[in-house]
Amino acid sequence: MARQCQISGVKVTTGHHIHRSGKAKKEGGIGKHITKRVKRKIYPNLRDKRIWVAELNKFVNVRLSARSLKTVTKNGAYNVLKEAGIIK
């Protein structure tokens, strides 16, 4: 299964980790300088959850982000899962 939220579609993104060298100006140095940019991956905060859907009277297994879990809690499981196309 892909590292992607089934509700919001959030997935792995790429970015850079910046290496800096030097002493900060406020510590008496001449300032920090960027020496290298190293590629990195930024992973979403995914959870495998078993959510109870009262309208269907059954559990549904979904992989969703923590943000989407808050959405499910707020708007109701049936409405959110139906809009995402997970249930018919």
PDB file with SEQRES, HELIX, SHEET and CRYST1 records, atoms N, CA, C and O in Angstrom:
SEQRES   1 A   88  MET ALA ARG GLN CYS GLN ILE SER GLY VAL LYS VAL THR          
SEQRES   2 A   88  THR GLY HIS HIS ILE HIS ARG SER GLY LYS ALA LYS LYS          
SEQRES   3 A   88  GLU GLY GLY ILE GLY LYS HIS ILE THR LYS ARG VAL LYS          
SEQRES   4 A   88  ARG LYS ILE TYR PRO ASN LEU ARG ASP LYS ARG ILE TRP          
SEQRES   5 A   88  VAL ALA GLU LEU ASN LYS PHE VAL ASN VAL ARG LEU SER          
SEQRES   6 A   88  ALA ARG SER LEU LYS THR VAL THR LYS ASN GLY ALA TYR          
SEQRES   7 A   88  ASN VAL LEU LYS GLU ALA GLY ILE ILE LYS                      
HELIX    1 AA1 LYS A   25  GLU A   27  5                                   3    
HELIX    2 AA2 ALA A   66  ASN A   75  1                                  10    
HELIX    3 AA3 ALA A   77  ALA A   84  1                                   8    
SHEET    1 AA1 2 THR A  13  SER A  21  0                                        
SHEET    2 AA1 2 HIS A  33  ILE A  42 -1                                        
SHEET    1 AA2 2 LEU A  46  VAL A  53  0                                        
SHEET    2 AA2 2 LYS A  58  SER A  65 -1                                        
CRYST1    1.000    1.000    1.000  90.00  90.00  90.00 P 1           1          
ATOM      1  N   MET A   1       0.834  -1.180   0.000  1.00  0.00           N  
ATOM      2  CA  MET A   1       0.000   0.000   0.000  1.00  0.00           C  
ATOM      3  C   MET A   1       0.884   1.251   0.000  1.00  0.00           C  
ATOM      4  O   MET A   1       1.882   1.313   0.718  1.00  0.00           O  
ATOM      5  N   ALA A   2       0.516   2.227  -0.798  1.00  0.00           N  
ATOM      6  CA  ALA A   2       1.312   3.434  -0.926  1.00  0.00           C  
ATOM      7  C   ALA A   2       1.236   4.286   0.342  1.00  0.00           C  
ATOM      8  O   ALA A   2       0.269   4.202   1.099  1.00  0.00           O  
ATOM      9  N   ARG A   3       2.242   5.088   0.559  1.00  0.00           N  
ATOM     10  CA  ARG A   3       2.243   5.991   1.708  1.00  0.00           C  
ATOM     11  C   ARG A   3       1.431   7.229   1.338  1.00  0.00           C  
ATOM     12  O   ARG A   3       1.979   8.303   1.089  1.00  0.00           O  
ATOM     13  N   GLN A   4       0.121   7.053   1.310  1.00  0.00           N  
ATOM     14  CA  GLN A   4      -0.773   8.121   0.900  1.00  0.00           C  
ATOM     15  C   GLN A   4      -2.076   8.017   1.681  1.00  0.00           C  
ATOM     16  O   GLN A   4      -2.573   6.919   1.934  1.00  0.00           O  
ATOM     17  N   CYS A   5      -2.623   9.165   2.058  1.00  0.00           N  
ATOM     18  CA  CYS A   5      -3.886   9.208   2.785  1.00  0.00           C  
ATOM     19  C   CYS A   5      -5.023   8.927   1.815  1.00  0.00           C  
ATOM     20  O   CYS A   5      -5.081   9.518   0.737  1.00  0.00           O  
ATOM     21  N   GLN A   6      -5.927   8.029   2.193  1.00  0.00           N  
ATOM     22  CA  GLN A   6      -7.038   7.677   1.320  1.00  0.00           C  
ATOM     23  C   GLN A   6      -8.106   8.755   1.286  1.00  0.00           C  
ATOM     24  O   GLN A   6      -8.931   8.759   0.372  1.00  0.00           O  
ATOM     25  N   ILE A   7      -8.121   9.658   2.238  1.00  0.00           N  
ATOM     26  CA  ILE A   7      -9.140  10.701   2.291  1.00  0.00           C  
ATOM     27  C   ILE A   7      -8.644  12.007   1.664  1.00  0.00           C  
ATOM     28  O   ILE A   7      -9.275  12.532   0.747  1.00  0.00           O  
ATOM     29  N   SER A   8      -7.524  12.529   2.154  1.00  0.00           N  
ATOM     30  CA  SER A   8      -7.036  13.824   1.670  1.00  0.00           C  
ATOM     31  C   SER A   8      -6.056  13.700   0.504  1.00  0.00           C  
ATOM     32  O   SER A   8      -5.850  14.665  -0.233  1.00  0.00           O  
ATOM     33  N   GLY A   9      -5.450  12.521   0.328  1.00  0.00           N  
ATOM     34  CA  GLY A   9      -4.512  12.326  -0.773  1.00  0.00           C  
ATOM     35  C   GLY A   9      -3.105  12.805  -0.481  1.00  0.00           C  
ATOM     36  O   GLY A   9      -2.261  12.799  -1.377  1.00  0.00           O  
ATOM     37  N   VAL A  10      -2.824  13.222   0.753  1.00  0.00           N  
ATOM     38  CA  VAL A  10      -1.483  13.700   1.102  1.00  0.00           C  
ATOM     39  C   VAL A  10      -0.499  12.537   0.996  1.00  0.00           C  
ATOM     40  O   VAL A  10      -0.801  11.416   1.405  1.00  0.00           O  
ATOM     41  N   LYS A  11       0.682  12.817   0.441  1.00  0.00           N  
ATOM     42  CA  LYS A  11       1.676  11.764   0.250  1.00  0.00           C  
ATOM     43  C   LYS A  11       3.076  12.293   0.524  1.00  0.00           C  
ATOM     44  O   LYS A  11       3.240  13.441   0.939  1.00  0.00           O  
ATOM     45  N   VAL A  12       4.085  11.460   0.294  1.00  0.00           N  
ATOM     46  CA  VAL A  12       5.472  11.818   0.567  1.00  0.00           C  
ATOM     47  C   VAL A  12       5.886  12.976  -0.338  1.00  0.00           C  
ATOM     48  O   VAL A  12       5.626  12.956  -1.541  1.00  0.00           O  
ATOM     49  N   THR A  13       6.530  13.982   0.248  1.00  0.00           N  
ATOM     50  CA  THR A  13       7.073  15.090  -0.527  1.00  0.00           C  
ATOM     51  C   THR A  13       8.579  15.133  -0.336  1.00  0.00           C  
ATOM     52  O   THR A  13       9.114  14.517   0.586  1.00  0.00           O  
ATOM     53  N   THR A  14       9.260  15.862  -1.212  1.00  0.00           N  
ATOM     54  CA  THR A  14      10.710  15.979  -1.101  1.00  0.00           C  
ATOM     55  C   THR A  14      11.086  17.396  -0.719  1.00  0.00           C  
ATOM     56  O   THR A  14      10.342  18.345  -0.966  1.00  0.00           O  
ATOM     57  N   GLY A  15      12.249  17.519  -0.117  1.00  0.00           N  
ATOM     58  CA  GLY A  15      12.748  18.816   0.296  1.00  0.00           C  
ATOM     59  C   GLY A  15      14.238  18.744   0.504  1.00  0.00           C  
ATOM     60  O   GLY A  15      14.891  17.824   0.010  1.00  0.00           O  
ATOM     61  N   HIS A  16      14.789  19.702   1.228  1.00  0.00           N  
ATOM     62  CA  HIS A  16      16.223  19.754   1.493  1.00  0.00           C  
ATOM     63  C   HIS A  16      16.485  19.970   2.975  1.00  0.00           C  
ATOM     64  O   HIS A  16      15.740  20.667   3.663  1.00  0.00           O  
ATOM     65  N   HIS A  17      17.552  19.362   3.443  1.00  0.00           N  
ATOM     66  CA  HIS A  17      18.093  19.651   4.765  1.00  0.00           C  
ATOM     67  C   HIS A  17      19.321  20.516   4.516  1.00  0.00           C  
ATOM     68  O   HIS A  17      20.217  20.114   3.774  1.00  0.00           O  
ATOM     69  N   ILE A  18      19.376  21.695   5.124  1.00  0.00           N  
ATOM     70  CA  ILE A  18      20.445  22.651   4.845  1.00  0.00           C  
ATOM     71  C   ILE A  18      21.556  22.514   5.884  1.00  0.00           C  
ATOM     72  O   ILE A  18      21.311  22.628   7.085  1.00  0.00           O  
ATOM     73  N   HIS A  19      22.781  22.270   5.411  1.00  0.00           N  
ATOM     74  CA  HIS A  19      23.950  22.227   6.294  1.00  0.00           C  
ATOM     75  C   HIS A  19      24.509  23.638   6.417  1.00  0.00           C  
ATOM     76  O   HIS A  19      24.722  24.322   5.417  1.00  0.00           O  
ATOM     77  N   ARG A  20      24.740  24.057   7.636  1.00  0.00           N  
ATOM     78  CA  ARG A  20      25.285  25.398   7.872  1.00  0.00           C  
ATOM     79  C   ARG A  20      26.585  25.260   8.662  1.00  0.00           C  
ATOM     80  O   ARG A  20      26.746  24.342   9.467  1.00  0.00           O  
ATOM     81  N   SER A  21      27.500  26.183   8.417  1.00  0.00           N  
ATOM     82  CA  SER A  21      28.735  26.203   9.188  1.00  0.00           C  
ATOM     83  C   SER A  21      29.031  27.628   9.602  1.00  0.00           C  
ATOM     84  O   SER A  21      28.480  28.576   9.042  1.00  0.00           O  
ATOM     85  N   GLY A  22      29.888  27.773  10.570  1.00  0.00           N  
ATOM     86  CA  GLY A  22      30.256  29.097  11.048  1.00  0.00           C  
ATOM     87  C   GLY A  22      29.658  29.387  12.409  1.00  0.00           C  
ATOM     88  O   GLY A  22      28.868  28.606  12.940  1.00  0.00           O  
ATOM     89  N   LYS A  23      30.042  30.503  12.953  1.00  0.00           N  
ATOM     90  CA  LYS A  23      29.578  30.920  14.268  1.00  0.00           C  
ATOM     91  C   LYS A  23      28.581  32.065  14.094  1.00  0.00           C  
ATOM     92  O   LYS A  23      28.817  32.981  13.305  1.00  0.00           O  
ATOM     93  N   ALA A  24      27.482  32.017  14.821  1.00  0.00           N  
ATOM     94  CA  ALA A  24      26.445  33.036  14.706  1.00  0.00           C  
ATOM     95  C   ALA A  24      26.988  34.412  15.078  1.00  0.00           C  
ATOM     96  O   ALA A  24      27.883  34.532  15.915  1.00  0.00           O  
ATOM     97  N   LYS A  25      26.434  35.456  14.440  1.00  0.00           N  
ATOM     98  CA  LYS A  25      26.886  36.830  14.701  1.00  0.00           C  
ATOM     99  C   LYS A  25      26.694  37.227  16.156  1.00  0.00           C  
ATOM    100  O   LYS A  25      27.536  37.908  16.742  1.00  0.00           O  
ATOM    101  N   LYS A  26      25.554  36.785  16.746  1.00  0.00           N  
ATOM    102  CA  LYS A  26      25.297  37.168  18.132  1.00  0.00           C  
ATOM    103  C   LYS A  26      26.231  36.470  19.122  1.00  0.00           C  
ATOM    104  O   LYS A  26      26.298  36.833  20.296  1.00  0.00           O  
ATOM    105  N   GLU A  27      26.954  35.457  18.621  1.00  0.00           N  
ATOM    106  CA  GLU A  27      27.954  34.785  19.452  1.00  0.00           C  
ATOM    107  C   GLU A  27      29.364  35.270  19.150  1.00  0.00           C  
ATOM    108  O   GLU A  27      30.335  34.707  19.654  1.00  0.00           O  
ATOM    109  N   GLY A  28      29.484  36.309  18.333  1.00  0.00           N  
ATOM    110  CA  GLY A  28      30.785  36.895  18.049  1.00  0.00           C  
ATOM    111  C   GLY A  28      31.426  36.434  16.750  1.00  0.00           C  
ATOM    112  O   GLY A  28      32.578  36.773  16.479  1.00  0.00           O  
ATOM    113  N   GLY A  29      30.703  35.668  15.943  1.00  0.00           N  
ATOM    114  CA  GLY A  29      31.260  35.184  14.682  1.00  0.00           C  
ATOM    115  C   GLY A  29      30.899  36.090  13.515  1.00  0.00           C  
ATOM    116  O   GLY A  29      30.387  37.194  13.704  1.00  0.00           O  
ATOM    117  N   ILE A  30      31.171  35.611  12.309  1.00  0.00           N  
ATOM    118  CA  ILE A  30      30.875  36.398  11.109  1.00  0.00           C  
ATOM    119  C   ILE A  30      29.569  35.959  10.441  1.00  0.00           C  
ATOM    120  O   ILE A  30      29.208  36.452   9.373  1.00  0.00           O  
ATOM    121  N   GLY A  31      28.877  35.037  11.081  1.00  0.00           N  
ATOM    122  CA  GLY A  31      27.577  34.604  10.574  1.00  0.00           C  
ATOM    123  C   GLY A  31      27.616  33.191  10.022  1.00  0.00           C  
ATOM    124  O   GLY A  31      28.673  32.676   9.660  1.00  0.00           O  
ATOM    125  N   LYS A  32      26.468  32.587   9.967  1.00  0.00           N  
ATOM    126  CA  LYS A  32      26.340  31.233   9.448  1.00  0.00           C  
ATOM    127  C   LYS A  32      26.297  31.267   7.921  1.00  0.00           C  
ATOM    128  O   LYS A  32      25.773  32.211   7.329  1.00  0.00           O  
ATOM    129  N   HIS A  33      26.846  30.240   7.294  1.00  0.00           N  
ATOM    130  CA  HIS A  33      26.845  30.141   5.844  1.00  0.00           C  
ATOM    131  C   HIS A  33      26.350  28.756   5.439  1.00  0.00           C  
ATOM    132  O   HIS A  33      26.659  27.753   6.084  1.00  0.00           O  
ATOM    133  N   ILE A  34      25.578  28.724   4.363  1.00  0.00           N  
ATOM    134  CA  ILE A  34      25.094  27.448   3.841  1.00  0.00           C  
ATOM    135  C   ILE A  34      26.228  26.785   3.066  1.00  0.00           C  
ATOM    136  O   ILE A  34      26.815  27.396   2.173  1.00  0.00           O  
ATOM    137  N   THR A  35      26.535  25.543   3.407  1.00  0.00           N  
ATOM    138  CA  THR A  35      27.617  24.834   2.732  1.00  0.00           C  
ATOM    139  C   THR A  35      27.102  23.717   1.837  1.00  0.00           C  
ATOM    140  O   THR A  35      27.783  23.317   0.892  1.00  0.00           O  
ATOM    141  N   LYS A  36      25.909  23.210   2.122  1.00  0.00           N  
ATOM    142  CA  LYS A  36      25.402  22.077   1.350  1.00  0.00           C  
ATOM    143  C   LYS A  36      23.898  21.960   1.528  1.00  0.00           C  
ATOM    144  O   LYS A  36      23.359  22.300   2.581  1.00  0.00           O  
ATOM    145  N   ARG A  37      23.223  21.476   0.487  1.00  0.00           N  
ATOM    146  CA  ARG A  37      21.807  21.127   0.572  1.00  0.00           C  
ATOM    147  C   ARG A  37      21.685  19.633   0.285  1.00  0.00           C  
ATOM    148  O   ARG A  37      22.058  19.167  -0.792  1.00  0.00           O  
ATOM    149  N   VAL A  38      21.163  18.891   1.254  1.00  0.00           N  
ATOM    150  CA  VAL A  38      21.037  17.448   1.125  1.00  0.00           C  
ATOM    151  C   VAL A  38      19.565  17.110   0.938  1.00  0.00           C  
ATOM    152  O   VAL A  38      18.712  17.596   1.680  1.00  0.00           O  
ATOM    153  N   LYS A  39      19.265  16.270  -0.063  1.00  0.00           N  
ATOM    154  CA  LYS A  39      17.884  15.886  -0.312  1.00  0.00           C  
ATOM    155  C   LYS A  39      17.344  15.058   0.840  1.00  0.00           C  
ATOM    156  O   LYS A  39      18.076  14.295   1.470  1.00  0.00           O  
ATOM    157  N   ARG A  40      16.042  15.218   1.111  1.00  0.00           N  
ATOM    158  CA  ARG A  40      15.369  14.455   2.149  1.00  0.00           C  
ATOM    159  C   ARG A  40      13.924  14.218   1.745  1.00  0.00           C  
ATOM    160  O   ARG A  40      13.402  14.891   0.856  1.00  0.00           O  
ATOM    161  N   LYS A  41      13.287  13.267   2.394  1.00  0.00           N  
ATOM    162  CA  LYS A  41      11.880  12.990   2.174  1.00  0.00           C  
ATOM    163  C   LYS A  41      11.098  13.406   3.407  1.00  0.00           C  
ATOM    164  O   LYS A  41      11.544  13.203   4.537  1.00  0.00           O  
ATOM    165  N   ILE A  42       9.935  13.987   3.184  1.00  0.00           N  
ATOM    166  CA  ILE A  42       9.063  14.415   4.260  1.00  0.00           C  
ATOM    167  C   ILE A  42       7.842  13.499   4.220  1.00  0.00           C  
ATOM    168  O   ILE A  42       7.061  13.540   3.269  1.00  0.00           O  
ATOM    169  N   TYR A  43       7.681  12.675   5.252  1.00  0.00           N  
ATOM    170  CA  TYR A  43       6.620  11.677   5.279  1.00  0.00           C  
ATOM    171  C   TYR A  43       5.380  12.223   5.978  1.00  0.00           C  
ATOM    172  O   TYR A  43       5.498  12.933   6.976  1.00  0.00           O  
ATOM    173  N   PRO A  44       4.190  11.900   5.465  1.00  0.00           N  
ATOM    174  CA  PRO A  44       2.962  12.318   6.153  1.00  0.00           C  
ATOM    175  C   PRO A  44       2.742  11.492   7.415  1.00  0.00           C  
ATOM    176  O   PRO A  44       3.259  10.383   7.547  1.00  0.00           O  
ATOM    177  N   ASN A  45       1.979  12.042   8.323  1.00  0.00           N  
ATOM    178  CA  ASN A  45       1.684  11.379   9.594  1.00  0.00           C  
ATOM    179  C   ASN A  45       0.503  10.422   9.389  1.00  0.00           C  
ATOM    180  O   ASN A  45      -0.636  10.756   9.712  1.00  0.00           O  
ATOM    181  N   LEU A  46       0.790   9.215   8.842  1.00  0.00           N  
ATOM    182  CA  LEU A  46      -0.259   8.266   8.484  1.00  0.00           C  
ATOM    183  C   LEU A  46      -0.555   7.283   9.612  1.00  0.00           C  
ATOM    184  O   LEU A  46       0.322   6.914  10.393  1.00  0.00           O  
ATOM    185  N   ARG A  47      -1.815   6.874   9.670  1.00  0.00           N  
ATOM    186  CA  ARG A  47      -2.289   5.898  10.636  1.00  0.00           C  
ATOM    187  C   ARG A  47      -3.165   4.889   9.908  1.00  0.00           C  
ATOM    188  O   ARG A  47      -3.958   5.258   9.042  1.00  0.00           O  
ATOM    189  N   ASP A  48      -3.020   3.613  10.259  1.00  0.00           N  
ATOM    190  CA  ASP A  48      -3.938   2.583   9.786  1.00  0.00           C  
ATOM    191  C   ASP A  48      -5.030   2.468  10.841  1.00  0.00           C  
ATOM    192  O   ASP A  48      -4.762   2.098  11.983  1.00  0.00           O  
ATOM    193  N   LYS A  49      -6.264   2.789  10.453  1.00  0.00           N  
ATOM    194  CA  LYS A  49      -7.362   2.833  11.411  1.00  0.00           C  
ATOM    195  C   LYS A  49      -8.505   1.933  10.989  1.00  0.00           C  
ATOM    196  O   LYS A  49      -8.737   1.707   9.801  1.00  0.00           O  
ATOM    197  N   ARG A  50      -9.207   1.429  11.973  1.00  0.00           N  
ATOM    198  CA  ARG A  50     -10.401   0.634  11.780  1.00  0.00           C  
ATOM    199  C   ARG A  50     -11.542   1.476  12.331  1.00  0.00           C  
ATOM    200  O   ARG A  50     -11.710   1.584  13.546  1.00  0.00           O  
ATOM    201  N   ILE A  51     -12.330   2.075  11.434  1.00  0.00           N  
ATOM    202  CA  ILE A  51     -13.343   3.056  11.832  1.00  0.00           C  
ATOM    203  C   ILE A  51     -14.730   2.416  11.779  1.00  0.00           C  
ATOM    204  O   ILE A  51     -15.078   1.751  10.803  1.00  0.00           O  
ATOM    205  N   TRP A  52     -15.515   2.622  12.833  1.00  0.00           N  
ATOM    206  CA  TRP A  52     -16.879   2.121  12.877  1.00  0.00           C  
ATOM    207  C   TRP A  52     -17.794   3.079  12.126  1.00  0.00           C  
ATOM    208  O   TRP A  52     -17.822   4.275  12.417  1.00  0.00           O  
ATOM    209  N   VAL A  53     -18.548   2.547  11.150  1.00  0.00           N  
ATOM    210  CA  VAL A  53     -19.520   3.333  10.394  1.00  0.00           C  
ATOM    211  C   VAL A  53     -20.902   2.853  10.821  1.00  0.00           C  
ATOM    212  O   VAL A  53     -21.323   1.754  10.462  1.00  0.00           O  
ATOM    213  N   ALA A  54     -21.601   3.681  11.586  1.00  0.00           N  
ATOM    214  CA  ALA A  54     -22.887   3.277  12.166  1.00  0.00           C  
ATOM    215  C   ALA A  54     -23.950   3.056  11.094  1.00  0.00           C  
ATOM    216  O   ALA A  54     -24.784   2.161  11.230  1.00  0.00           O  
ATOM    217  N   GLU A  55     -23.932   3.858  10.030  1.00  0.00           N  
ATOM    218  CA  GLU A  55     -24.938   3.737   8.970  1.00  0.00           C  
ATOM    219  C   GLU A  55     -24.848   2.391   8.247  1.00  0.00           C  
ATOM    220  O   GLU A  55     -25.865   1.855   7.806  1.00  0.00           O  
ATOM    221  N   LEU A  56     -23.634   1.844   8.125  1.00  0.00           N  
ATOM    222  CA  LEU A  56     -23.438   0.547   7.471  1.00  0.00           C  
ATOM    223  C   LEU A  56     -23.409  -0.598   8.477  1.00  0.00           C  
ATOM    224  O   LEU A  56     -23.476  -1.768   8.101  1.00  0.00           O  
ATOM    225  N   ASN A  57     -23.311  -0.250   9.759  1.00  0.00           N  
ATOM    226  CA  ASN A  57     -23.235  -1.220  10.845  1.00  0.00           C  
ATOM    227  C   ASN A  57     -22.034  -2.158  10.686  1.00  0.00           C  
ATOM    228  O   ASN A  57     -22.149  -3.368  10.878  1.00  0.00           O  
ATOM    229  N   LYS A  58     -20.873  -1.574  10.328  1.00  0.00           N  
ATOM    230  CA  LYS A  58     -19.656  -2.373  10.180  1.00  0.00           C  
ATOM    231  C   LYS A  58     -18.413  -1.495  10.325  1.00  0.00           C  
ATOM    232  O   LYS A  58     -18.501  -0.267  10.315  1.00  0.00           O  
ATOM    233  N   PHE A  59     -17.254  -2.147  10.460  1.00  0.00           N  
ATOM    234  CA  PHE A  59     -15.973  -1.453  10.510  1.00  0.00           C  
ATOM    235  C   PHE A  59     -15.413  -1.305   9.104  1.00  0.00           C  
ATOM    236  O   PHE A  59     -15.649  -2.151   8.242  1.00  0.00           O  
ATOM    237  N   VAL A  60     -14.662  -0.217   8.874  1.00  0.00           N  
ATOM    238  CA  VAL A  60     -13.979   0.008   7.602  1.00  0.00           C  
ATOM    239  C   VAL A  60     -12.514   0.294   7.913  1.00  0.00           C  
ATOM    240  O   VAL A  60     -12.209   1.154   8.740  1.00  0.00           O  
ATOM    241  N   ASN A  61     -11.597  -0.433   7.245  1.00  0.00           N  
ATOM    242  CA  ASN A  61     -10.165  -0.206   7.422  1.00  0.00           C  
ATOM    243  C   ASN A  61      -9.689   0.858   6.444  1.00  0.00           C  
ATOM    244  O   ASN A  61      -9.911   0.741   5.239  1.00  0.00           O  
ATOM    245  N   VAL A  62      -9.039   1.894   6.956  1.00  0.00           N  
ATOM    246  CA  VAL A  62      -8.532   2.976   6.113  1.00  0.00           C  
ATOM    247  C   VAL A  62      -7.139   3.379   6.574  1.00  0.00           C  
ATOM    248  O   VAL A  62      -6.775   3.189   7.734  1.00  0.00           O  
ATOM    249  N   ARG A  63      -6.375   3.933   5.658  1.00  0.00           N  
ATOM    250  CA  ARG A  63      -5.078   4.527   5.986  1.00  0.00           C  
ATOM    251  C   ARG A  63      -5.250   6.031   5.794  1.00  0.00           C  
ATOM    252  O   ARG A  63      -5.494   6.506   4.685  1.00  0.00           O  
ATOM    253  N   LEU A  64      -5.119   6.760   6.881  1.00  0.00           N  
ATOM    254  CA  LEU A  64      -5.353   8.198   6.794  1.00  0.00           C  
ATOM    255  C   LEU A  64      -4.375   8.971   7.648  1.00  0.00           C  
ATOM    256  O   LEU A  64      -3.747   8.425   8.555  1.00  0.00           O  
ATOM    257  N   SER A  65      -4.257  10.256   7.343  1.00  0.00           N  
ATOM    258  CA  SER A  65      -3.359  11.131   8.089  1.00  0.00           C  
ATOM    259  C   SER A  65      -4.050  11.576   9.374  1.00  0.00           C  
ATOM    260  O   SER A  65      -5.267  11.456   9.512  1.00  0.00           O  
ATOM    261  N   ALA A  66      -3.268  12.083  10.295  1.00  0.00           N  
ATOM    262  CA  ALA A  66      -3.805  12.556  11.566  1.00  0.00           C  
ATOM    263  C   ALA A  66      -4.785  13.705  11.333  1.00  0.00           C  
ATOM    264  O   ALA A  66      -5.785  13.821  12.042  1.00  0.00           O  
ATOM    265  N   ARG A  67      -4.505  14.548  10.347  1.00  0.00           N  
ATOM    266  CA  ARG A  67      -5.402  15.656  10.004  1.00  0.00           C  
ATOM    267  C   ARG A  67      -6.747  15.127   9.510  1.00  0.00           C  
ATOM    268  O   ARG A  67      -7.798  15.655   9.875  1.00  0.00           O  
ATOM    269  N   SER A  68      -6.713  14.084   8.678  1.00  0.00           N  
ATOM    270  CA  SER A  68      -7.945  13.499   8.156  1.00  0.00           C  
ATOM    271  C   SER A  68      -8.736  12.801   9.264  1.00  0.00           C  
ATOM    272  O   SER A  68      -9.966  12.769   9.223  1.00  0.00           O  
ATOM    273  N   LEU A  69      -8.043  12.251  10.242  1.00  0.00           N  
ATOM    274  CA  LEU A  69      -8.718  11.614  11.364  1.00  0.00           C  
ATOM    275  C   LEU A  69      -9.532  12.640  12.149  1.00  0.00           C  
ATOM    276  O   LEU A  69     -10.626  12.337  12.626  1.00  0.00           O  
ATOM    277  N   LYS A  70      -9.000  13.845  12.280  1.00  0.00           N  
ATOM    278  CA  LYS A  70      -9.750  14.927  12.927  1.00  0.00           C  
ATOM    279  C   LYS A  70     -10.977  15.294  12.101  1.00  0.00           C  
ATOM    280  O   LYS A  70     -12.030  15.605  12.658  1.00  0.00           O  
ATOM    281  N   THR A  71     -10.847  15.260  10.771  1.00  0.00           N  
ATOM    282  CA  THR A  71     -11.969  15.564   9.888  1.00  0.00           C  
ATOM    283  C   THR A  71     -13.065  14.515  10.040  1.00  0.00           C  
ATOM    284  O   THR A  71     -14.250  14.845  10.088  1.00  0.00           O  
ATOM    285  N   VAL A  72     -12.658  13.246  10.117  1.00  0.00           N  
ATOM    286  CA  VAL A  72     -13.626  12.164  10.310  1.00  0.00           C  
ATOM    287  C   VAL A  72     -14.358  12.337  11.634  1.00  0.00           C  
ATOM    288  O   VAL A  72     -15.572  12.141  11.702  1.00  0.00           O  
ATOM    289  N   THR A  73     -13.643  12.697  12.667  1.00  0.00           N  
ATOM    290  CA  THR A  73     -14.245  12.900  13.986  1.00  0.00           C  
ATOM    291  C   THR A  73     -15.233  14.066  13.957  1.00  0.00           C  
ATOM    292  O   THR A  73     -16.297  13.999  14.572  1.00  0.00           O  
ATOM    293  N   LYS A  74     -14.884  15.111  13.255  1.00  0.00           N  
ATOM    294  CA  LYS A  74     -15.720  16.317  13.217  1.00  0.00           C  
ATOM    295  C   LYS A  74     -16.960  16.143  12.346  1.00  0.00           C  
ATOM    296  O   LYS A  74     -18.064  16.483  12.769  1.00  0.00           O  
ATOM    297  N   ASN A  75     -16.788  15.616  11.133  1.00  0.00           N  
ATOM    298  CA  ASN A  75     -17.875  15.577  10.156  1.00  0.00           C  
ATOM    299  C   ASN A  75     -18.616  14.242  10.106  1.00  0.00           C  
ATOM    300  O   ASN A  75     -19.646  14.140   9.440  1.00  0.00           O  
ATOM    301  N   GLY A  76     -18.124  13.242  10.781  1.00  0.00           N  
ATOM    302  CA  GLY A  76     -18.773  11.936  10.779  1.00  0.00           C  
ATOM    303  C   GLY A  76     -18.119  10.997   9.780  1.00  0.00           C  
ATOM    304  O   GLY A  76     -17.725  11.410   8.690  1.00  0.00           O  
ATOM    305  N   ALA A  77     -18.007   9.724  10.163  1.00  0.00           N  
ATOM    306  CA  ALA A  77     -17.304   8.742   9.341  1.00  0.00           C  
ATOM    307  C   ALA A  77     -18.003   8.503   8.011  1.00  0.00           C  
ATOM    308  O   ALA A  77     -17.349   8.473   6.969  1.00  0.00           O  
ATOM    309  N   TYR A  78     -19.314   8.335   8.030  1.00  0.00           N  
ATOM    310  CA  TYR A  78     -20.039   7.994   6.804  1.00  0.00           C  
ATOM    311  C   TYR A  78     -19.898   9.088   5.749  1.00  0.00           C  
ATOM    312  O   TYR A  78     -19.617   8.795   4.587  1.00  0.00           O  
ATOM    313  N   ASN A  79     -20.094  10.354   6.149  1.00  0.00           N  
ATOM    314  CA  ASN A  79     -20.029  11.468   5.193  1.00  0.00           C  
ATOM    315  C   ASN A  79     -18.648  11.599   4.562  1.00  0.00           C  
ATOM    316  O   ASN A  79     -18.530  11.758   3.347  1.00  0.00           O  
ATOM    317  N   VAL A  80     -17.610  11.532   5.381  1.00  0.00           N  
ATOM    318  CA  VAL A  80     -16.241  11.724   4.898  1.00  0.00           C  
ATOM    319  C   VAL A  80     -15.805  10.569   4.002  1.00  0.00           C  
ATOM    320  O   VAL A  80     -15.226  10.797   2.940  1.00  0.00           O  
ATOM    321  N   LEU A  81     -16.076   9.332   4.418  1.00  0.00           N  
ATOM    322  CA  LEU A  81     -15.675   8.169   3.634  1.00  0.00           C  
ATOM    323  C   LEU A  81     -16.445   8.070   2.324  1.00  0.00           C  
ATOM    324  O   LEU A  81     -15.895   7.625   1.316  1.00  0.00           O  
ATOM    325  N   LYS A  82     -17.705   8.479   2.325  1.00  0.00           N  
ATOM    326  CA  LYS A  82     -18.490   8.456   1.091  1.00  0.00           C  
ATOM    327  C   LYS A  82     -17.989   9.499   0.110  1.00  0.00           C  
ATOM    328  O   LYS A  82     -17.904   9.237  -1.090  1.00  0.00           O  
ATOM    329  N   GLU A  83     -17.655  10.693   0.618  1.00  0.00           N  
ATOM    330  CA  GLU A  83     -17.120  11.761  -0.247  1.00  0.00           C  
ATOM    331  C   GLU A  83     -15.778  11.384  -0.839  1.00  0.00           C  
ATOM    332  O   GLU A  83     -15.469  11.766  -1.968  1.00  0.00           O  
ATOM    333  N   ALA A  84     -14.959  10.624  -0.078  1.00  0.00           N  
ATOM    334  CA  ALA A  84     -13.652  10.194  -0.560  1.00  0.00           C  
ATOM    335  C   ALA A  84     -13.766   9.017  -1.529  1.00  0.00           C  
ATOM    336  O   ALA A  84     -12.800   8.690  -2.219  1.00  0.00           O  
ATOM    337  N   GLY A  85     -14.936   8.378  -1.588  1.00  0.00           N  
ATOM    338  CA  GLY A  85     -15.135   7.258  -2.487  1.00  0.00           C  
ATOM    339  C   GLY A  85     -14.675   5.921  -1.930  1.00  0.00           C  
ATOM    340  O   GLY A  85     -14.497   4.966  -2.686  1.00  0.00           O  
ATOM    341  N   ILE A  86     -14.483   5.840  -0.633  1.00  0.00           N  
ATOM    342  CA  ILE A  86     -14.027   4.598  -0.002  1.00  0.00           C  
ATOM    343  C   ILE A  86     -15.202   3.635   0.182  1.00  0.00           C  
ATOM    344  O   ILE A  86     -15.048   2.421   0.051  1.00  0.00           O  
ATOM    345  N   ILE A  87     -16.390   4.198   0.491  1.00  0.00           N  
ATOM    346  CA  ILE A  87     -17.594   3.375   0.601  1.00  0.00           C  
ATOM    347  C   ILE A  87     -18.604   3.843  -0.436  1.00  0.00           C  
ATOM    348  O   ILE A  87     -18.569   4.989  -0.885  1.00  0.00           O  
ATOM    349  N   LYS A  88     -19.500   2.944  -0.807  1.00  0.00           N  
ATOM    350  CA  LYS A  88     -20.506   3.291  -1.831  1.00  0.00           C  
ATOM    351  C   LYS A  88     -21.760   3.807  -1.202  1.00  0.00           C  
ATOM    352  O   LYS A  88     -22.710   4.146  -1.908  1.00  0.00           O  
TER     353      LYS A  88                                                      
END                                                                             
